[in-house]
Amino acid sequence: MEKELSNRDAGSSNTTVSHQHSLEHSLSQAEIDFTRVISSQNASSISLTEFMPATKLKGKEDWIPEPTYSENFNNCEISPTMSKEYDLSFPEHLNAYCYEIGNHTEFSSPKNGSTGVLNYYLMDGGSLLPVLALDIKPGDKVLDMCASAGGKSYLALQTLYPDNVICNDISKSRTDRIYSVMKQYLYDLEEKWLEKRKLWISLSDGRAICEGDFDKIIVDVPCTTDRHSLKEPENNIFRPDRIKERLKLPELQTELLVQALRLVKVGGNVVYSTCSLSPIQNDGVVHLALKRIWEETDIEVSVRDLSVALLQTASVYKLADHKCMKYGHLVVPNLQINFGPTYFCKLQRIK
Ligand SMILES: C[S@@+](CC[C@H](N)C(=O)[O-])C[C@H]1O[C@@H](n2cnc3c(N)ncnc32)[C@H](O)[C@@H]1O
């Protein structure tokens, strides 16, 4: 992974993402459309220990800590198939960069290159892992069920592997946002991507999608968006007038994940992800979805344990101790490595 994340444009196969000089050298050459930069979201550093108390101290938000849905999480026993994975492959055409641990330099804004599209896409480094976990292969049909603003779909497209990426979202304004992002980053969007059906933008409730034969599905659900909620008082999901919506999140998340497991082909992968530290929105929802699949369908699902495969990312990510997690993996923001939070869980449909 470290080698794969290395700075290829600088022509050095052993220069890792942590080498700032080579990174800058590379970025100055980054006129090609498929060079991309992954960085933290311009946020000031946050440690896990600061994360929750700091929000509490504001005192304005409602602090019902977790939905009562959590009762179900602990009370029902299921025993899904669990399988370890030993490798996390990094697609050949995808380039991702970040600064070294402890360096909080921000990347400058992307610029238009010679083909008129922006030369790199800035995103939270945590967002890369759910897409890598999807293990996209050449010819795949990929559904991004809750896609706007399009960051993960864009990463999927940058692998150059999928035949089709379907970017779905429930909201018209949010699908418009996907279009405008893709327009800025994909050369000749209409002719080369939309008309050839390499990219589809679809407007529907993910729970209502009922056909598609997808090889891979990413379910990056609406969640409490913890980093954003900590920093943005406006329209904050922890506001008292949004309690109902917040308490209903795990139910919606579970329904979206269940539908993805129904839609994916046998042998295909579903990656469920959130940008929350909440155990109930993370492993809790996976648990409830597995329970519903087991009770309501003949589908069989294997939970893929990536803890060994992810060891190779230790120079870039701080992950929660896997012993504290039931199914998935959690990128934990801290003062040194300010990525996340990103939770992700890889599920494979085996029947
Ligand atoms: C966390 S954001 C997705 C971020 C995106 N994957 C990315 O990487 O840029 C969640 C999205 O889910 C959408 N959403 C909410 N409920 C949905 C539903 N029932 N079906 C499909 N999309 C939904 C929201 O409009 C929002 O754009």
The ligand as an SDF file (V2000), in Angstrom:
LIG
                    3D

 27 29  0  0  0  0  0  0  0  0999 V2000
  -22.8590   11.2110    3.3730 C   0  0  0  0  0  0  0  0  0  0  0  0
  -23.6500   11.8520    1.9730 S   0  0  0  0  0  0  0  0  0  0  0  0
  -22.8320   10.9780    0.6910 C   0  0  0  0  0  0  0  0  0  0  0  0
  -21.4510   11.5140    0.3800 C   0  0  0  0  0  0  0  0  0  0  0  0
  -20.8710   10.9610   -0.9140 C   0  0  0  0  0  0  0  0  0  0  0  0
  -20.8780    9.5150   -0.9340 N   0  0  0  0  0  0  0  0  0  0  0  0
  -19.4680   11.4300   -1.2020 C   0  0  0  0  0  0  0  0  0  0  0  0
  -18.4980   10.6980   -0.9580 O   0  0  0  0  0  0  0  0  0  0  0  0
  -19.3250   12.5790   -1.6770 O   0  0  0  0  0  0  0  0  0  0  0  0
  -25.2120   11.0950    2.0530 C   0  0  0  0  0  0  0  0  0  0  0  0
  -26.1250   11.4020    0.8680 C   0  0  0  0  0  0  0  0  0  0  0  0
  -27.2440   10.5240    0.9940 O   0  0  0  0  0  0  0  0  0  0  0  0
  -28.3510   11.1480    0.3910 C   0  0  0  0  0  0  0  0  0  0  0  0
  -29.5480   10.4100    0.8430 N   0  0  0  0  0  0  0  0  0  0  0  0
  -30.2680   10.5540    1.9890 C   0  0  0  0  0  0  0  0  0  0  0  0
  -31.2800    9.6720    2.0340 N   0  0  0  0  0  0  0  0  0  0  0  0
  -31.2010    8.9360    0.8850 C   0  0  0  0  0  0  0  0  0  0  0  0
  -31.9670    7.8720    0.3370 C   0  0  0  0  0  0  0  0  0  0  0  0
  -33.0350    7.3730    0.9770 N   0  0  0  0  0  0  0  0  0  0  0  0
  -31.6100    7.3750   -0.8700 N   0  0  0  0  0  0  0  0  0  0  0  0
  -30.5430    7.8610   -1.5390 C   0  0  0  0  0  0  0  0  0  0  0  0
  -29.7820    8.8780   -1.0600 N   0  0  0  0  0  0  0  0  0  0  0  0
  -30.1010    9.3950    0.1340 C   0  0  0  0  0  0  0  0  0  0  0  0
  -28.2360   12.5780    0.8540 C   0  0  0  0  0  0  0  0  0  0  0  0
  -28.9490   13.4440   -0.0250 O   0  0  0  0  0  0  0  0  0  0  0  0
  -26.7130   12.8020    0.8150 C   0  0  0  0  0  0  0  0  0  0  0  0
  -26.3450   13.4130   -0.3890 O   0  0  0  0  0  0  0  0  0  0  0  0
  1  2  1  0
  2  3  1  0
  2 10  1  0
  3  4  1  0
  4  5  1  0
  5  6  1  0
  5  7  1  0
  7  8  2  0
  7  9  1  0
 10 11  1  0
 11 12  1  0
 11 26  1  0
 12 13  1  0
 13 14  1  0
 13 24  1  0
 14 15  1  0
 14 23  1  0
 15 16  2  0
 16 17  1  0
 17 18  1  0
 17 23  2  0
 18 19  1  0
 18 20  2  0
 20 21  1  0
 21 22  2  0
 22 23  1  0
 24 25  1  0
 24 26  1  0
 26 27  1  0
M  CHG  2   2   1   9  -1
M  END
$$$$
